[in-house]
Amino acid sequence: MTFYSTSRQSPDLGFGQAVIRGLAPDNGLYFPQEIPQLPTDFFKRMRGMSLPEIGVEALWPFVQADLKRADFEALVHEVLNFPIPLVEVEEDIYSLELFHGPTCAFKDVGARFMSRSLAAVSDREVTVLVATSGDTGSAVANGFYNVPGVEVVLLFPSGKISEIQERQLTTMGGNVTALEVDGVFDDCQHMVKQAFLDDALREKHGLTSANSINVARWLPQMTYYFWAVAQAPERPVTIAVPSGNFGNLSAGMLGAEMGLPVLQFIAATNANHVVPDFLSGEPYSPRPSVPTLSNAMDVGAPSNFVRMQHLYGESDFALASDLQGFWMDDEATLEVMKAVYDRTGYTLDPHGAIGYEALKMRPEGSVGIFLETAHPAKFGDVVERATGAAPELPERLAVVLDKTPESVRIGNQPEDLRAYLESR
Ligand SMILES: *Cc1c(COP(=O)(O)O)cnc(C)c1O
């Protein structure tokens, strides 16, 4: 399988090279040259398969030219070594709990897959550079922690992430450095993108990206869409995805292009509703992000929008019948969290709550699945404000509170990042 750049101004690459490169030299995102079709019997067989077994079959066509089958099977089993339960919240509504990994967010799947893929395909020292709106950083830091030959540099927006998220980022130590940026997430993302576009800087430091733009972060996320459908009742399925950079949703849409039967996807956002606006017929207009309670989705210029365009053959997909948009502000998010908790006893985190509510729009008679993208305890203060009950902190989150945070404060310009990299 080769991957082309969505900007079409740089050479196609195989999986391994695309993983090392991250962002294409022309600023495009790598996208598979063709979309593999899985055999129809797979969609019957997958009901009896384990999560890693499904992952191996779904992802193999993308990596087979670069990895040995046995190595790849071992890799996927190591990555997907935690459960992803599909939990019934009420009749016909299911939560796909993606927060049972080491850092309690769905990004563990992509980050763990990428770290092992990079180690498998790279033969030089690399610096993984990642901008985080909260959960990416800890998932990446954890996924790469003390992987030999890899340094990790995380950029996070000062004061814009939850206390526990900040602790997770700043207490890793080892090969992980956290940069606290005087700015917002979009500044962090811009700084990282500019660093990659600087050939000399990129070469010198072996820079690579672990943001959702990297194919090895992006592709493995499709696995749990297959898994969710395999666990759900055998009826048409609607999947609502709380979204920020739209890596997660676009990976699920790619799975559907490979044959996974999904009746409808719903792109669910907070007040940063550029994509829902577009899906309701307005021109696509990225804008600065605004802070919300579901801060991991505070993205004003979603980097994976371009992949969604390419999924629809680069045509205007605003009117696509299998995708619709939904958004909800903070006040409504708190209300939904409270209502669901009072009625069912189920605790939603502020991101999952938006996915839950989005399912109200699903086609009649379809089974609704929303992705619960983070453990509610990661947003304990919001949960407590909404429901009156503080969620219990899982042990793997509680430990970070006892550690001493360490970070380097920098400005919000590409120059500031360059200066830091050169100073190491
Ligand atoms: C990153 C994140 C999202 C958004 O995912 P995208 O792939 O960027 O759309 C949603 N919820 C949580 C908890 C996240 O950490």
The ligand as an SDF file (V2000), in Angstrom:
LIG
                    3D

 15 15  0  0  0  0  0  0  0  0999 V2000
   -8.7590   14.0530   21.2490 C   0  0  0  0  0  0  0  0  0  0  0  0
  -10.0910   13.8790   21.8840 C   0  0  0  0  0  0  0  0  0  0  0  0
  -11.2650   14.0210   21.1370 C   0  0  0  0  0  0  0  0  0  0  0  0
  -11.2480   14.4510   19.6850 C   0  0  0  0  0  0  0  0  0  0  0  0
  -10.7150   13.4610   18.8410 O   0  0  0  0  0  0  0  0  0  0  0  0
  -10.3110   13.8580   17.3400 P   0  0  0  0  0  0  0  0  0  0  0  0
   -9.7660   12.6040   16.7490 O   0  0  0  0  0  0  0  0  0  0  0  0
   -9.2750   14.9310   17.4420 O   0  0  0  0  0  0  0  0  0  0  0  0
  -11.5360   14.3360   16.6780 O   0  0  0  0  0  0  0  0  0  0  0  0
  -12.4680   13.7730   21.7640 C   0  0  0  0  0  0  0  0  0  0  0  0
  -12.5280   13.4250   23.0630 N   0  0  0  0  0  0  0  0  0  0  0  0
  -11.4260   13.2950   23.8090 C   0  0  0  0  0  0  0  0  0  0  0  0
  -11.5540   12.9460   25.2460 C   0  0  0  0  0  0  0  0  0  0  0  0
  -10.1690   13.5030   23.2570 C   0  0  0  0  0  0  0  0  0  0  0  0
   -9.0770   13.3650   24.0000 O   0  0  0  0  0  0  0  0  0  0  0  0
  1  2  1  0
  2  3  1  0
  2 14  2  0
  3  4  1  0
  3 10  2  0
  4  5  1  0
  5  6  1  0
  6  7  2  0
  6  8  1  0
  6  9  1  0
 10 11  1  0
 11 12  2  0
 12 13  1  0
 12 14  1  0
 14 15  1  0
M  END
$$$$
